Amino acid sequence: MAKLSRRLLLAGLAAPVVSRAARAAGVEIHVLSSGSFTAAYQRLAPEFERRSGHRLVSAFGASFGPAPDALPQRLGRGEPADVVLALEDALEALAGAGHLDAGSVTRLAETRVAFAVRTGAPKPDMSTVDAMRAALLAAPSIAYSPSGSGRFYETELVQRLGIAEQVMPKSRRWFPDRIGAVVARGDAAMGLQQISELLPIPGIEVIRIPEEVQKVSFASAALGGKARQPEAARQLMAFLSSPEAAPMIAATGLDPIRR
């Protein structure tokens, strides 16, 4: 099914391969991407390069946090960025710090969070809010990220459930490891992260949470405040936000913005 979906997408995106002369005239577009849109971006990048003749130079990191590879740290060091892909609230913060063009922010997809457990471990019931509360209280350890999903977990979710005092002492913020990998190797019994970040990780089972307590964020794109290739960057953003890209975005666990 995955191969069929990819064939259908590429057929829908079919366009003449650029000539050698056009490819030689292409430019390098520097892209910084956080985890929420990374899987979709990595799938779509080769097709954009084929169609445009441009070359994408990519780096990755969390939307927030102190890790050296987090986007605020990268941009603060002056790393080149023509396009930044991240949660919209992270882009707003980066724009406020002068790192991005605030007027260029473009929504690409809705992103939701979920929990994960190790494959083969008992899969707790999270079909209702009460069931999820009981599952978190029973979990021996919980991992979460320093990025957007982790901020939601420690500042909103457990407070809304009324269990912060019980679960935060057994919860740990992990970085730079991906939360799915932490759970897969058994370092935490359960972990929370964006669905699109959990799905590519082998060895885990993803458990969706009720919509009543779900955190719906926007995976978005923006031009770097010091973009060296603004026109080519706009081409990339237009491609990523196009209806043609939507099937591949959906295949990574995101909900594309319909235009």
C-alpha positions in Angstrom: 0.0 0.0 0.0 2.8 2.4 0.8 4.5 1.8 -2.5 1.2 2.2 -4.3 0.5 5.5 -2.5 4.0 6.8 -3.4 3.4 5.8 -7.1 0.1 7.6 -7.1 1.6 10.7 -5.6 4.5 10.9 -8.0 2.1 10.4 -10.9 0.0 13.3 -9.6 3.2 15.4 -9.3 4.4 14.4 -12.7 6.3 17.1 -14.5 9.2 17.1 -17.0 12.5 16.6 -15.4 14.5 19.8 -15.5 17.2 20.1 -18.1 20.9 20.0 -17.2 21.1 23.7 -18.0 18.2 24.4 -15.6 19.7 22.2 -12.9 23.0 24.0 -13.3 21.2 27.2 -12.7 19.5 25.9 -9.5 20.5 27.3 -6.1 21.0 25.8 -2.7 18.1 26.3 -0.3 19.0 25.9 3.3 16.2 24.4 5.4 15.8 24.0 9.1 13.1 21.6 10.2 11.7 20.5 13.5 10.3 17.1 14.1 6.6 17.7 13.4 7.1 18.1 9.7 10.4 16.3 9.1 9.0 13.0 7.9 6.8 14.7 5.3 9.6 17.1 4.3 12.0 14.2 3.8 9.5 12.4 1.5 8.7 15.5 -0.6 12.2 17.0 -0.8 13.5 14.7 -3.7 10.5 15.5 -5.8 10.9 19.3 -5.3 14.6 19.0 -6.3 13.7 17.0 -9.4 11.1 19.5 -10.5 12.9 22.8 -9.6 16.5 22.0 -10.2 17.4 23.5 -6.8 19.3 21.6 -4.1 18.0 21.4 -0.5 20.6 21.6 2.3 18.8 20.4 5.4 19.3 20.5 9.2 17.0 19.3 11.9 16.2 20.0 15.6 13.5 20.7 18.1 11.2 23.7 17.8 12.0 24.8 21.4 14.5 24.0 24.1 18.2 24.3 25.0 19.6 21.4 23.0 22.4 22.5 20.7 20.6 21.4 17.6 17.2 23.0 18.6 16.1 25.6 16.0 16.4 28.6 18.4 20.0 27.7 19.1 20.9 27.1 15.5 19.4 30.4 14.4 21.0 32.2 17.4 24.4 31.0 16.2 23.7 32.4 12.7 23.2 29.2 10.8 21.9 29.8 7.3 18.1 29.3 6.9 16.1 30.2 3.8 13.1 28.2 5.1 12.2 27.1 8.6 9.7 24.3 9.2 8.3 24.1 12.7 5.2 24.4 14.9 3.5 27.7 14.3 4.0 29.0 17.9 7.7 28.3 17.6 7.8 30.2 14.4 6.1 33.1 16.0 8.7 33.1 18.8 11.5 32.9 16.3 10.0 35.8 14.3 9.7 37.8 17.5 13.5 37.3 18.0 14.2 38.6 14.6 15.1 35.2 13.0 12.2 34.9 10.6 10.0 36.9 8.3 6.8 37.1 10.4 4.6 37.9 7.4 5.6 34.8 5.5 4.3 32.1 7.9 2.4 29.5 5.9 0.4 26.7 7.5 1.1 23.3 6.0 -0.8 20.8 8.2 -2.5 20.1 11.5 -0.4 18.0 13.9 -1.6 16.0 16.9 0.1 14.3 19.8 -0.1 10.7 21.0 1.4 8.3 23.5 3.6 5.4 22.6 4.4 2.1 24.4 7.0 -0.5 23.5 5.9 -3.2 21.0 4.7 -6.2 23.0 4.0 -4.3 26.2 0.4 -4.1 27.4 -1.3 -1.3 25.5 -3.2 0.9 27.9 -6.8 2.0 27.2 -6.8 5.7 26.3 -10.2 5.8 24.5 -11.7 8.2 27.1 -10.4 10.9 29.3 -11.0 8.8 32.4 -9.2 5.9 30.9 -6.2 8.0 29.9 -6.0 9.5 33.4 -5.9 6.0 34.9 -3.3 4.8 32.4 -1.0 7.7 33.2 -1.4 7.2 36.9 -0.5 3.5 36.5 2.5 4.1 34.2 5.8 3.5 36.0 7.6 6.1 33.9 6.8 8.6 31.2 9.0 10.4 28.7 8.4 13.7 26.9 10.3 16.1 24.7 11.5 19.6 25.4 9.7 20.8 22.3 6.1 21.7 21.7 4.5 18.4 22.7 6.5 18.3 25.9 5.5 21.8 26.8 1.9 20.8 26.3 2.4 17.7 28.5 3.9 19.5 31.5 2.1 22.8 31.4 -1.4 21.8 30.1 -2.3 18.1 29.9 -1.5 16.8 33.3 -3.0 19.9 34.9 -6.2 19.5 33.0 -6.4 15.9 34.1 -5.7 16.9 37.7 -2.8 14.5 38.1 0.3 16.7 37.9 1.5 16.0 41.4 1.2 12.3 40.9 2.8 11.9 37.4 5.4 14.6 37.1 7.8 13.0 39.6 7.9 9.9 37.4 8.0 11.9 34.1 11.3 12.9 32.4 12.1 15.4 29.7 14.4 13.7 27.2 16.7 15.4 24.7 18.2 15.0 22.2 16.8 11.5 21.8 13.5 11.0 20.0 10.8 10.0 22.4 9.8 6.9 20.3 13.4 5.7 20.5 13.4 6.2 24.3 10.3 4.0 24.6 11.5 1.4 22.1 14.7 0.7 24.0 12.8 0.5 27.3 14.1 3.6 29.1 10.5 4.8 29.6 7.3 2.8 29.8 5.4 5.4 27.9 6.2 8.5 25.9 4.4 11.5 24.4 5.2 13.2 21.1 3.7 14.4 17.8 2.2 11.5 15.9 4.3 12.3 12.9 7.4 11.9 15.0 6.3 8.6 16.6 5.2 6.8 13.4 8.7 6.4 11.8 10.1 4.8 15.0 10.3 0.9 14.9 9.5 -1.0 18.0 6.6 1.0 19.4 2.8 1.1 19.3 1.1 4.5 19.0 -1.9 5.3 21.2 -4.1 8.2 20.2 -5.7 10.3 22.9 -9.3 11.7 23.1 -10.0 14.9 21.1 -11.3 16.6 24.3 -7.8 16.8 25.6 -5.9 16.8 22.3 -3.4 19.5 21.4 -3.9 20.5 17.8 -1.0 22.6 16.5 0.0 23.8 13.1 3.1 22.6 11.3 4.1 25.7 9.3 6.8 27.2 7.2 8.4 30.6 7.1 11.2 32.5 5.3 14.4 33.0 7.2 14.9 36.6 8.3 18.3 36.6 6.4 17.3 34.2 3.6 19.9 34.1 0.9 17.6 32.6 -1.7 14.1 34.1 -0.9 12.6 33.4 -4.4 13.7 29.8 -4.4 12.5 29.5 -0.7 9.1 30.7 -1.7 9.0 28.1 -4.4 9.6 25.4 -1.8 7.0 26.8 0.5 4.4 26.9 -2.3 5.2 23.3 -3.2 4.9 22.0 0.4 1.6 23.8 0.8 0.1 22.7 -2.5 -2.8 20.2 -2.9 -0.3 18.0 -4.8 1.8 17.5 -1.7 -1.2 16.7 0.6 -1.3 12.9 0.1 2.3 12.4 1.2 1.8 14.8 4.1 -1.2 12.8 5.2 0.8 9.5 4.9 3.1 10.8 7.7 0.3 11.2 10.3 -0.4 14.9 9.7 -3.7 16.4 8.5 -2.9 18.7 5.5 -4.4 22.2 5.3 -7.0 22.0 2.5 -6.9 25.0 0.1 
